[in-house]
Structures are given as structure tokens and as C-alpha cells.
Amino acid sequence: MKLGTTHYIDCAHYLPEHPKCGQLHGHTYKIEVVIEGEIKNGMVIDFGDMKRTIEDMLQDYDHKSLNDFMDYPSVENICELLHSRLQELLSFAFTVRVWEGEGKWAEL
């Protein structure tokens, strides 16, 4: 069974040496987390617990500059960072999809 939640954070970043994205700018990132597990006692996990775990972690990045956390905060690297952090917090197989604005995303 798969369960998913959607979250939003607003962050600034710039991509060093990039011709278009080299200047400080911001995005609203949509983060989708999908876990996979077996139903036990009627559910895989309580949505409230899942959301709280993810949102607590995302607060470290919301309304901050992502350059404070990584050298090159492309959507691919942001996705890897969030996936790594969630591996420490979730005991399920999962995927993370990070949307940078509309129509652009990375998934791991």
C-alpha cells in the first residue's frame, strides 16, 4: 500500500556560475512524500504522524536560503538532501518528489 502527503516550503537560492539562476531568487517548493508499507491495525501509518515528522524536518529549510545548506542547490540536490534527511526519520520505503515551481521536479 502506498500513502502520500504534500508539503510546501518557500526558499531562496542561487546556482553559482549559472547564467540564468546565478542571482539570488526564490521558489515555492512542493514536496511530495510517498511511503510504502503493509496495513497493520487498519492503517500503514497515521497521516498526522507522517505529516508531523516531515513538516518538522522541512521547517529547517522553510524561509531560508538553501545555499546555507549546500553548495549547489539545484532541484536534484535538494531532493537528495531531503531524501537523506527522511531516511533518518521514516521506517518505510519511500520516494520524495520536489517540485520547483510548476512543471519541474526531481524524484528519488
C-alpha positions, 0 to 999 in steps of 0.5 A: 500500500502506498500513502502520500502527503504534500508539503510546501516550503518557500526558499531562496537560492542561487546556482553559482556560475549559472547564467540564468539562476546565478542571482539570488531568487526564490521558489515555492517548493512542493514536496511530495512524500510517498511511503510504502508499507503493509496495513497493520491495525487498519492503517500503514501509518497515521497521516498526522504522524507522517505529516508531523515528522516531515513538516518538522524536518522541512521547517529547517529549510522553510524561509531560508536560503538553501545555499546555507545548506549546500553548495549547489542547490539545484532541484536534484540536490535538494531532493537528495538532501531531503531524501537523506534527511527522511531516511533518518526519520521514516521506517518505510520505503519511500520516494520524495518528489520536489517540485520547483515551481510548476512543471519541474521536479526531481524524484528519488 
